[in-house]
Amino acid sequence: MDGLIKFPESWSLDIATPIDAGIKAISRQFAGFFDGVNAFISFFLNLAQDILFLIPWWVLILIIMAGGFLAVRRIGSAISYGAMVVVIGLFGYWDLMVYTLSIVFVSVVFALIIGLPYGILMAENKKVEHFSLVILDAMQTMPSWVYLIPAVSFFGLGRVPAVFATLIYALPPVVRLTSHAVLHVDQETLEAAKAFGTTKMQALIQVKLPQAAPTILTGVNQTTMMAVAMVVTSSMIGAKGLGTEVLIAINRLEVGRGFEAGLSIVFIAIVMDRLTQGLAKSLPYNQTRKA
């Protein structure tokens, strides 16, 4: 009777062991390749950090305020964005903010380099779309902590595995929205372009992408926000930044320290969200469509 109530203990399905063995074999077999990727990503991380540290603090704040004004066209909002960054500096987290931003920037750039072309490919190829949707669904439902395991297995601890895990975690939105945007362009405009003899590539570059740009930038916005959300998780594998302060505060039960670090992450997320959203809304085609 127990077998009818409780799940039989004799039944078992072990996929963890072969997966672990496969990951270990790949990391050993392609150690040279992963070392090269590590050096490649480290170069861009160091470059991003050097550029951000080279910019005087007040210049960076002015750049953020100028970008905020161009994005939303409101001087009050631009000043508030600059004030948020000032508060992060007053908390004593300026350097940690730079480390965090460098990881986010590099992760988002690589996500866009991979995601934008792949999203276009999905829109143009139904077979790729059907196959990819299953993978994207799995990537978006998988807990973010799981991505840290292969990242550490392949690259060890530090910033590079943080970029790798953040890249995988933040990739699906830009792929999905790019595909959706290209698929749902105005068909009348597209047919008119075809009537004038445009090739498939010309129609993509001159008609589809300009119309799809606002939605694509929404995908960029979502990818950026997911990369920022991964900051705290990445601190678990030694990625230096604001997430490290949150982790230390949790371990030491220092509520005030955790609140300051968490508020700093929120400020970064707000500034990046408003800037990318404002950029999407300011595109010429988006303005025309609203009119």
Secondary structure, 3 states (H helix, E strand, C coil): CHHHHCCCCCCCCCCHHHHHHHHHHHHHHCHHHHHHHHHHHHHHHHHHHHHHHHCCHHHHHHHHHHHHHHHHCCHHHHHHHHHHHHHHHHCCCHHHHHHHHHHHHHHHHHHHHHHHHHHHHHHHCHHHHHHHHHHHHHHHHCCHHHHHHHHHHHHCCCHHHHHHHHHHHHHHHHHHHHHHHHHCCCHHHHHHHHHCCCCHHHHHHHHHHHHHHHHHHHHHHHHHHHHHHCHHHHHHHCCCCHHHHHHHHHHHCCHHHHHHHHHHHHHHHHHHHHHHHHHHHCCHHHHHHHC
